[in-house]
Amino acid sequence: MPLFLANLLWFLSALPDLILFILLLSFPRQAQIIALRRRTPENTGEVLFHEPTSGSTGPTKWIPFTPALKREFLAGINPWIALLFLRHPGLFLKRQYWSVSPVPALLVPDGIKLKPDPTDDSSYLSPLQRRVSRTIFCTPYGAGCISDPRRYAFLTLLAMLSARDLGLISVWHPSYLLILLEQASETADELAAALSGGDWGDGRTHAPMPDRAREVLEVLKRRDFAALWPRLQVISCWDQARAAGDAARLRTLFPRVDVQGKGLLATEGIVTLTWPDGRHVAASLSHTLHFRAYSEADDAVADDALIPLDGVRKGGVYTVFLSTGNGSELYPLNDVVRCSGFLVRTPCFDFLYRSGGVCDLRGEKLHTGQAERLIAELERRFALFSFAMLIPARTLNRYIFLYDCAVPPDPARLADAVEEILKRNIYYNDARCKGQLKPVELRFRPGAMAAFRALKSGVSGGVKPPPLFIPPDGNASSSELWGSILEI
């Protein structure tokens, strides 16, 4: 199918949801009623597949995707897609790269239904959109099943670099694209050779591209990344909270490209979609949204009263609860948001951070409870710690395991065990597979407990160190300050 026709069909399939969304911007309550009425026993009971997600306070959860939930996702994704084409009409003649999630090795419980192709993230799209996506997307074949991060990145880069007409790059955390660009620079000769000869090592036959290979090699040698895709128009990625710095770096590297911040999406549901002016407006036609007032100072819910979408106030800080088409009622996302204003009468939100003791350097959503279980299992395997804490280090792109014990375990065995346990969190595993996070670094520090207590309270006792250091302002730079004092 010709590229223009495929893009046109995708745009037309998304346009009705955009029109309805615009018509209801003045009526958020009515939009929420429509979202609720779309759920019927016929489209909420059948489970199409289960999608794994890392629980914030527990082990991996399996989210059932029903026809109703899939339709709710489309009600949030389609307006954004249609707006992209309207704002950047050149996309009708260009291909796109959408990041594929590697599949972690998980124990699948009885009764769980997996997607036919676990690496196919287009399952969220409509049947027509999935069909045209085969023409539009330049997704690497089989990359989602590769556990080696450098091999995964190599095939991803080949798929992206083979598309000189690339117009859209969609990733989650901006650090992932920065990592890909660095690896492209480091492996320029190998990438050029694969493009020139057509042998990518993925089991498929690719047409040799000697001219493109020479161009890519020249561009990478001078690190002019923007020249890799001269027709690139949009980079979609997170750009709020701790992703802001990396998004700013992309804007510097691609000065003529619209680096657009993503809305607030989770495996469980969609909260906001991105408007062309950069605001994140509530996805009012997707799920039923409720909120609770949140105290940033106390890092806790300030009021148990549920607030509907049309009841939020500008400047208010809230946690988000979803009721969705798979039967979930008032599902807590643990995301803290601030109402930044309104698009007509529909609220817009800025993401602040994760509540409930969650650390999220690169999308890994590591929770205090997970760190607690990590330390408990390590103590069962090795020895009791007099001090043990995971500390996020943003500038190092890794966690540091700071510990003290009478008989230190073998560092290599301890490091392997820490990584093994942390990778049970599928988002941590994903970030490690993609190279967004480096392996945990061990730091043995005798006297760490006394140093921590003195730092925390000025006295040697009365303080219980948490298993995971959560920066009080939601910014990992605070943990780096604490870490420097603890000499990590």
ChimeraX attribute file (.defattr): number of C-alpha atoms within 10 A of each C-alpha:
attribute: neighborCount
match mode: 1-to-1
recipient: residues
	/A:1	11
	/A:2	10
	/A:3	16
	/A:4	17
	/A:5	15
	/A:6	21
	/A:7	23
	/A:8	16
	/A:9	15
	/A:10	24
	/A:11	21
	/A:12	12
	/A:13	16
	/A:14	23
	/A:15	20
	/A:16	15
	/A:17	21
	/A:18	19
	/A:19	12
	/A:20	14
	/A:21	21
	/A:22	14
	/A:23	11
	/A:24	19
	/A:25	20
	/A:26	15
	/A:27	16
	/A:28	23
	/A:29	20
	/A:30	15
	/A:31	24
	/A:32	21
	/A:33	14
	/A:34	16
	/A:35	24
	/A:36	18
	/A:37	9
	/A:38	18
	/A:39	21
	/A:40	12
	/A:41	11
	/A:42	10
	/A:43	17
	/A:44	20
	/A:45	17
	/A:46	14
	/A:47	17
	/A:48	16
	/A:49	18
	/A:50	17
	/A:51	17
	/A:52	20
	/A:53	17
	/A:54	20
	/A:55	18
	/A:56	25
	/A:57	16
	/A:58	13
	/A:59	14
	/A:60	17
	/A:61	13
	/A:62	20
	/A:63	18
	/A:64	24
	/A:65	24
	/A:66	22
	/A:67	20
	/A:68	26
	/A:69	27
	/A:70	22
	/A:71	22
	/A:72	26
	/A:73	24
	/A:74	21
	/A:75	24
	/A:76	28
	/A:77	24
	/A:78	24
	/A:79	24
	/A:80	23
	/A:81	20
	/A:82	21
	/A:83	18
	/A:84	20
	/A:85	17
	/A:86	15
	/A:87	10
	/A:88	15
	/A:89	12
	/A:90	15
	/A:91	24
	/A:92	20
	/A:93	18
	/A:94	21
	/A:95	25
	/A:96	23
	/A:97	21
	/A:98	17
	/A:99	18
	/A:100	20
	/A:101	20
	/A:102	23
	/A:103	19
	/A:104	21
	/A:105	12
	/A:106	11
	/A:107	8
	/A:108	11
	/A:109	8
	/A:110	6
	/A:111	7
	/A:112	15
	/A:113	16
	/A:114	15
	/A:115	14
	/A:116	9
	/A:117	11
	/A:118	16
	/A:119	17
	/A:120	17
	/A:121	15
	/A:122	16
	/A:123	18
	/A:124	17
	/A:125	17
	/A:126	16
	/A:127	11
	/A:128	12
	/A:129	20
	/A:130	18
	/A:131	15
	/A:132	19
	/A:133	20
	/A:134	13
	/A:135	17
	/A:136	25
	/A:137	20
	/A:138	21
	/A:139	22
	/A:140	20
	/A:141	14
	/A:142	17
	/A:143	22
	/A:144	21
	/A:145	16
	/A:146	16
	/A:147	18
	/A:148	13
	/A:149	17
	/A:150	15
	/A:151	15
	/A:152	20
	/A:153	24
	/A:154	20
	/A:155	22
	/A:156	22
	/A:157	19
	/A:158	19
	/A:159	18
	/A:160	23
	/A:161	21
	/A:162	20
	/A:163	19
	/A:164	18
	/A:165	18
	/A:166	25
	/A:167	23
	/A:168	25
	/A:169	20
	/A:170	20
	/A:171	19
	/A:172	20
	/A:173	25
	/A:174	26
	/A:175	25
	/A:176	20
	/A:177	23
	/A:178	17
	/A:179	14
	/A:180	19
	/A:181	17
	/A:182	14
	/A:183	15
	/A:184	25
	/A:185	19
	/A:186	13
	/A:187	14
	/A:188	18
	/A:189	18
	/A:190	14
	/A:191	21
	/A:192	25
	/A:193	18
	/A:194	19
	/A:195	25
	/A:196	19
	/A:197	14
	/A:198	16
	/A:199	15
	/A:200	19
	/A:201	11
	/A:202	12
	/A:203	9
	/A:204	10
	/A:205	10
	/A:206	16
	/A:207	12
	/A:208	16
	/A:209	16
	/A:210	16
	/A:211	11
	/A:212	18
	/A:213	22
	/A:214	15
	/A:215	14
	/A:216	26
	/A:217	21
	/A:218	17
	/A:219	17
	/A:220	22
	/A:221	14
	/A:222	9
	/A:223	16
	/A:224	14
	/A:225	18
	/A:226	18
	/A:227	16
	/A:228	23
	/A:229	19
	/A:230	14
	/A:231	20
	/A:232	24
	/A:233	21
	/A:234	21
	/A:235	25
	/A:236	21
	/A:237	25
	/A:238	25
	/A:239	21
	/A:240	19
	/A:241	16
	/A:242	21
	/A:243	20
	/A:244	15
	/A:245	13
	/A:246	20
	/A:247	25
	/A:248	14
	/A:249	14
	/A:250	20
	/A:251	15
	/A:252	13
	/A:253	15
	/A:254	20
	/A:255	11
	/A:256	14
	/A:257	19
	/A:258	16
	/A:259	25
	/A:260	21
	/A:261	25
	/A:262	24
	/A:263	29
	/A:264	22
	/A:265	16
	/A:266	11
	/A:267	13
	/A:268	23
	/A:269	24
	/A:270	24
	/A:271	27
	/A:272	25
	/A:273	26
	/A:274	25
	/A:275	19
	/A:276	14
	/A:277	7
	/A:278	13
	/A:279	22
	/A:280	26
	/A:281	24
	/A:282	27
	/A:283	32
	/A:284	31
	/A:285	26
	/A:286	31
	/A:287	31
	/A:288	25
	/A:289	25
	/A:290	22
	/A:291	23
	/A:292	21
	/A:293	22
	/A:294	22
	/A:295	16
	/A:296	17
	/A:297	9
	/A:298	9
	/A:299	16
	/A:300	15
	/A:301	18
	/A:302	16
	/A:303	12
	/A:304	10
	/A:305	11
	/A:306	15
	/A:307	18
	/A:308	16
	/A:309	19
	/A:310	17
	/A:311	12
	/A:312	21
	/A:313	16
	/A:314	13
	/A:315	12
	/A:316	16
	/A:317	25
	/A:318	29
	/A:319	23
	/A:320	22
	/A:321	25
	/A:322	21
	/A:323	20
	/A:324	27
	/A:325	30
	/A:326	21
	/A:327	16
	/A:328	15
	/A:329	12
	/A:330	16
	/A:331	16
	/A:332	16
	/A:333	19
	/A:334	18
	/A:335	19
	/A:336	26
	/A:337	24
	/A:338	21
	/A:339	20
	/A:340	19
	/A:341	20
	/A:342	18
	/A:343	16
	/A:344	13
	/A:345	14
	/A:346	21
	/A:347	26
	/A:348	25
	/A:349	26
	/A:350	20
	/A:351	21
	/A:352	19
	/A:353	20
	/A:354	21
	/A:355	22
	/A:356	18
	/A:357	22
	/A:358	24
	/A:359	25
	/A:360	23
	/A:361	25
	/A:362	24
	/A:363	18
	/A:364	23
	/A:365	21
	/A:366	25
	/A:367	25
	/A:368	22
	/A:369	17
	/A:370	23
	/A:371	21
	/A:372	16
	/A:373	15
	/A:374	20
	/A:375	23
	/A:376	15
	/A:377	15
	/A:378	17
	/A:379	12
	/A:380	9
	/A:381	12
	/A:382	15
	/A:383	15
	/A:384	17
	/A:385	17
	/A:386	13
	/A:387	22
	/A:388	24
	/A:389	22
	/A:390	23
	/A:391	26
	/A:392	28
	/A:393	19
	/A:394	19
	/A:395	10
	/A:396	12
	/A:397	17
	/A:398	19
	/A:399	20
	/A:400	19
	/A:401	21
	/A:402	22
	/A:403	21
	/A:404	19
	/A:405	17
	/A:406	10
	/A:407	10
	/A:408	14
	/A:409	14
	/A:410	9
	/A:411	12
	/A:412	9
	/A:413	10
	/A:414	16
	/A:415	16
	/A:416	12
	/A:417	17
	/A:418	20
	/A:419	17
	/A:420	13
	/A:421	16
	/A:422	19
	/A:423	19
	/A:424	18
	/A:425	24
	/A:426	24
	/A:427	24
	/A:428	24
	/A:429	22
	/A:430	22
	/A:431	23
	/A:432	21
	/A:433	24
	/A:434	24
	/A:435	20
	/A:436	25
	/A:437	23
	/A:438	14
	/A:439	16
	/A:440	19
	/A:441	18
	/A:442	18
	/A:443	15
	/A:444	17
	/A:445	17
	/A:446	15
	/A:447	14
	/A:448	20
	/A:449	21
	/A:450	15
	/A:451	17
	/A:452	22
	/A:453	17
	/A:454	15
	/A:455	14
	/A:456	16
	/A:457	11
	/A:458	10
	/A:459	13
	/A:460	14
	/A:461	13
	/A:462	10
	/A:463	14
	/A:464	11
	/A:465	14
	/A:466	16
	/A:467	23
	/A:468	24
	/A:469	22
	/A:470	23
	/A:471	19
	/A:472	14
	/A:473	14
	/A:474	21
	/A:475	19
	/A:476	21
	/A:477	16
	/A:478	17
	/A:479	20
	/A:480	19
	/A:481	14
	/A:482	17
	/A:483	18
	/A:484	9
	/A:485	12
	/A:486	16
	/A:487	12
	/A:488	18
